[in-house]
Amino acid sequence: MLAYIIRRILYSVPVMLVASFILFVAVRLTFDPSTKLAFSRDPQAIARYKERFGLDQSVVRQYFHWLGNFLHGDWGISSRTNGDVYPMMTSAFSYTLQLIVWGVLIAGLAAVAIGVYSAVKQYSAGDYFLTGASYVGIAMPPFWFGLIAIQFFVFQLAAWFNLDYKLFYFVGLHSTGESGVNLDYFRHLFLPVLTLTVQIIASWSRFERAAMLDVLGSDYVRTARAKGVPKRRVIFKHAFRNALVPLVTVMAIDIALLFGGLIVTEQIFSIPGMGRLFILSLQTGDAYALMAWFVVVALFVIVFNLLADLLYAVLDPRIRLT
């Protein structure tokens, strides 16, 4: 197992280098970081700026100059804020990470529970209801559902029960510092996490249902039932773990992409996360912020694919890491 992990990490290094080089060239040819000094009438200031970041060299030399600085923690200067990109990126990442942790935790538990129930109770009234609800969840765009959730919880529900509309109002992921900090934190999380998880639960539950039905129809499950093994044990010991393998693949890809930013959710609820940072950086041509964003997202795609491969062997002993 350890040798496999080391080997996969070593394989990931050239993949990251190639990906980062392609992204660097694409961003560099699209946006020129020195354009923010175009208004300056001092050519020496522009020359010093280009020399500091290697912008007076070839694209290949610029890449290695940027890569060396990036590995040492110097991620460049944002042309939008005139501040360091590294603290700006870590701040945005912390907001997105909070949404992802709670969203994935809730969505994963709910999707697995719904998928297993629908498979075990196939063609029952509950299965038809959950299947229909999942199709509705998949069809609802997050931007539409987020606005509807705000309208319902912030205004309608508060009016019906004579509540303060601020009970569900959300702007940013932070506590107001009042009493009951934990409750205030979860109150701020409620609407964005709800908006994030509805479509994910609907999608993941369909994968889990299909995988569970496939496993329940396999030979070894039928053999276990024929031997008189209790139904609950057949489901949770023999079928459940193997049915998680396809879902793990989907979850790994989706979670990695979520680190790229929940653009719609963060825009609706004014969360200064990775998605909002990407939009602002793209609109203003912030080259160094865009490069850091791309590298962080690519890194998490590789990491979560590695985790998915490791979980395969844990969930299904028949899979060997070779």
C-alpha positions in Angstrom: 0.0 0.0 0.0 2.8 2.5 1.0 4.7 1.7 -2.2 1.6 2.2 -4.3 1.0 5.6 -2.6 4.6 6.7 -3.2 4.5 5.6 -6.8 1.2 7.4 -7.5 2.6 10.6 -5.9 5.7 10.3 -8.1 3.5 9.8 -11.1 1.5 12.9 -10.1 4.5 15.2 -10.1 5.0 15.3 -13.9 1.3 15.5 -14.5 1.2 18.6 -12.3 4.2 20.1 -14.0 2.7 19.5 -17.5 -0.7 20.8 -16.4 0.7 23.9 -14.7 2.9 24.7 -17.8 -0.1 24.5 -20.1 -2.2 26.6 -17.8 0.6 29.1 -17.3 1.1 29.5 -21.1 -2.7 29.9 -21.6 -3.1 32.5 -18.9 0.1 34.3 -19.8 -0.9 34.6 -23.5 -4.3 35.8 -22.5 -3.5 38.3 -19.7 -0.3 40.4 -19.2 0.4 41.1 -15.5 2.3 44.2 -16.5 -0.8 45.9 -18.0 -1.7 47.3 -14.6 1.3 49.6 -15.0 0.4 50.7 -18.4 -0.9 54.0 -17.1 2.5 54.7 -15.5 4.7 57.1 -17.3 7.7 55.8 -15.6 9.3 53.2 -17.9 11.8 52.3 -15.1 8.9 51.2 -12.8 7.5 49.0 -15.6 11.0 47.5 -16.2 11.5 46.8 -12.5 8.1 45.1 -12.3 8.9 42.9 -15.4 12.3 42.1 -14.1 11.0 41.1 -10.6 8.5 38.6 -12.1 10.6 37.6 -15.1 8.1 39.1 -17.6 11.0 40.3 -19.8 12.0 36.7 -20.6 10.7 33.9 -22.8 7.5 32.1 -21.8 9.4 29.0 -20.8 11.8 31.0 -18.6 8.8 32.9 -17.2 7.2 29.6 -16.2 10.2 28.3 -14.3 10.7 31.7 -12.7 7.0 31.6 -11.6 7.2 28.0 -10.5 10.3 28.6 -8.3 8.6 31.6 -6.6 5.3 29.6 -6.3 7.1 26.7 -4.5 8.7 29.2 -2.1 5.3 30.8 -1.2 5.6 33.8 -3.5 2.4 33.5 -5.6 2.7 36.9 -7.2 1.0 40.2 -6.7 -2.7 40.6 -7.6 -3.3 43.2 -10.2 -6.8 43.7 -8.8 -6.0 44.3 -5.1 -2.2 45.1 -5.3 -1.7 42.5 -2.5 -0.1 39.1 -2.3 -2.0 36.4 -4.0 -1.2 33.7 -1.3 -3.2 35.2 1.6 -6.0 36.1 -0.8 -6.2 32.5 -2.0 -6.0 31.0 1.4 -8.8 33.2 2.7 -11.0 32.3 -0.2 -10.2 28.6 0.2 -11.1 28.7 3.8 -14.7 29.9 3.0 -15.1 27.3 0.2 -13.7 24.5 2.4 -16.4 25.2 5.1 -19.1 24.8 2.5 -17.6 21.7 1.0 -17.0 19.9 4.3 -20.6 20.4 5.6 -22.1 20.0 2.1 -20.3 16.7 1.3 -20.9 15.3 4.7 -24.7 15.9 4.6 -25.0 15.0 0.9 -23.0 11.8 1.3 -25.0 10.5 4.2 -28.3 11.5 2.7 -27.4 10.1 -0.8 -26.2 6.7 0.6 -29.3 6.4 2.8 -31.7 7.2 0.0 -29.9 5.0 -2.5 -29.8 2.0 -0.3 -33.4 2.4 0.7 -34.6 2.8 -2.9 -32.7 -0.3 -4.0 -33.8 -2.5 -1.1 -37.4 -1.3 -1.5 -37.4 -1.3 -5.3 -40.7 -0.3 -6.9 -42.2 0.5 -3.6 -44.1 3.8 -3.0 -41.1 5.2 -1.2 -38.8 4.2 -4.1 -41.1 6.0 -6.6 -41.3 9.1 -4.4 -37.6 9.3 -3.9 -36.9 8.6 -7.5 -39.2 11.4 -8.6 -37.8 13.8 -6.0 -34.2 13.0 -7.2 -35.2 13.9 -10.8 -36.7 17.2 -9.5 -33.5 17.9 -7.6 -31.3 17.2 -10.6 -33.5 19.4 -12.8 -33.4 22.4 -10.5 -30.6 24.9 -11.3 -28.7 26.0 -8.2 -29.1 29.7 -9.0 -32.9 29.2 -9.1 -33.2 27.1 -6.0 -31.0 29.4 -4.0 -33.1 32.4 -4.8 -36.3 30.4 -4.0 -34.8 29.3 -0.7 -34.0 32.9 0.2 -37.5 34.0 -0.7 -39.1 31.2 1.3 -36.9 31.0 4.4 -35.9 34.7 4.7 -39.3 36.3 4.0 -42.2 33.9 3.7 -41.4 31.6 6.6 -40.5 34.5 8.9 -43.8 36.2 8.0 -45.9 33.1 8.6 -44.4 32.4 12.1 -43.8 36.1 13.0 -40.0 35.5 13.2 -37.2 38.0 12.6 -36.2 37.6 9.0 -32.5 37.8 10.1 -32.9 34.3 11.6 -32.2 32.8 8.2 -30.4 35.7 6.5 -26.9 35.0 5.3 -24.0 37.2 4.2 -20.7 35.6 4.4 -19.5 32.7 6.6 -18.8 34.4 9.8 -20.4 34.7 13.3 -21.8 38.0 14.4 -20.0 37.6 17.8 -23.3 37.5 19.7 -24.3 35.0 22.2 -24.7 31.5 20.9 -21.8 31.5 18.4 -22.2 27.9 17.3 -25.9 28.4 16.6 -25.1 31.6 14.7 -22.5 29.8 12.6 -24.9 27.0 11.6 -27.6 29.6 10.9 -25.3 31.3 8.5 -24.5 27.9 6.9 -28.0 26.7 6.5 -29.1 28.3 3.2 -25.8 28.0 1.2 -25.4 24.3 2.3 -29.0 23.6 1.4 -28.5 25.1 -2.0 -25.3 23.1 -2.5 -26.6 19.7 -1.4 -30.0 19.4 -3.1 -28.6 18.7 -6.6 -25.7 16.6 -5.2 -27.9 14.4 -3.1 -30.2 13.8 -6.1 -27.3 12.8 -8.3 -25.4 10.7 -5.8 -28.5 8.8 -4.6 -29.2 7.7 -8.2 -25.6 6.3 -8.5 -25.9 4.5 -5.2 -29.3 3.0 -6.1 -28.1 1.7 -9.4 -24.9 0.3 -7.8 -26.8 -1.3 -5.0 -29.3 -3.0 -7.4 -26.4 -4.3 -9.4 -24.8 -5.8 -6.3 -28.0 -7.2 -4.9 -28.5 -9.1 -8.1 -25.0 -10.7 -8.1 -24.3 -14.4 -7.5 -22.6 -14.1 -4.1 -25.5 -12.2 -2.7 -28.0 -14.7 -3.9 -25.8 -17.5 -2.5 -25.7 -15.7 0.9 -29.5 -15.4 0.9 -29.9 -19.1 -0.1 -27.7 -20.1 2.9 -30.1 -18.3 5.2 -27.9 -15.3 6.0 -30.2 -12.6 7.6 -31.3 -10.0 5.1 -29.9 -7.1 7.1 -26.4 -8.8 7.2 -26.6 -9.5 3.5 -27.4 -5.9 2.7 -24.9 -4.1 5.0 -22.0 -6.6 5.1 -22.0 -8.2 1.7 -23.7 -5.7 -0.6 -23.3 -2.2 0.9 -19.5 -1.9 0.8 -19.2 -3.2 -2.8 -22.0 -0.8 -3.9 -20.0 2.1 -2.6 -17.1 1.6 -5.1 -18.9 3.3 -8.1 -20.1 6.1 -5.8 -16.6 6.8 -4.5 -15.5 7.5 -8.0 -18.2 10.0 -8.7 -17.8 11.6 -5.2 -14.0 12.0 -5.7 -14.4 13.8 -9.0 -17.3 16.0 -7.8 -15.5 17.0 -4.6 -12.4 17.9 -6.4 -14.4 20.0 -8.8 -16.1 21.7 -5.9 -12.8 23.0 -4.7 -12.7 24.9 -8.0 -15.4 27.1 -6.5 -19.1 27.0 -5.9 -19.5 29.9 -8.3 -23.3 30.1 -8.2 -23.8 29.5 -4.5 -21.0 31.9 -3.5 -22.4 34.6 -5.8 -26.0 34.2 -4.5 -25.0 34.3 -0.8 -22.0 36.8 -1.1 -19.4 34.3 0.0 -15.9 35.4 -0.8 -14.8 31.9 -1.7 -12.8 30.3 -4.6 -15.7 30.6 -7.1 -16.2 34.3 -6.5 -12.4 34.8 -6.6 -12.2 33.1 -10.0 -15.0 35.3 -11.4 -13.4 38.5 -10.1 -9.9 37.5 -11.3 -11.2 36.6 -14.7 -13.1 39.8 -15.1 -10.1 41.9 -14.1 -7.4 39.8 -15.9 -5.7 39.0 -12.6 -3.1 36.6 -14.1 -1.3 35.6 -10.9 -4.5 34.9 -9.0 -5.8 32.9 -11.9 -2.6 30.8 -12.1 -2.8 30.1 -8.3 -6.4 29.2 -8.6 -5.8 26.7 -11.5 -2.9 25.0 -9.7 -4.9 24.6 -6.5 -7.8 23.0 -8.3 -5.6 20.7 -10.4 -3.8 19.6 -7.2 -7.1 18.7 -5.5 -8.2 16.8 -8.6 -5.1 14.6 -8.4 -5.3 14.2 -4.6 -8.9 13.1 -4.6 -8.4 10.7 -7.5 -5.6 9.1 -5.5 -7.9 8.9 -2.4 -10.5 7.2 -4.6 -8.1 4.6 -5.8 -7.0 3.8 -2.2 -10.6 3.6 -1.0 -11.3 1.0 -3.7 -9.0 -1.5 -2.0 -10.5 -0.7 1.4 -14.1 -1.2 0.3 -13.6 -4.2 -2.0 -10.7 -6.6 -1.0 -10.9 -8.1 -4.4 -9.3 -5.0 -5.8 -5.5 -5.1 -5.5 -3.3 -2.0 -5.8 -0.6 -3.1 -8.2 
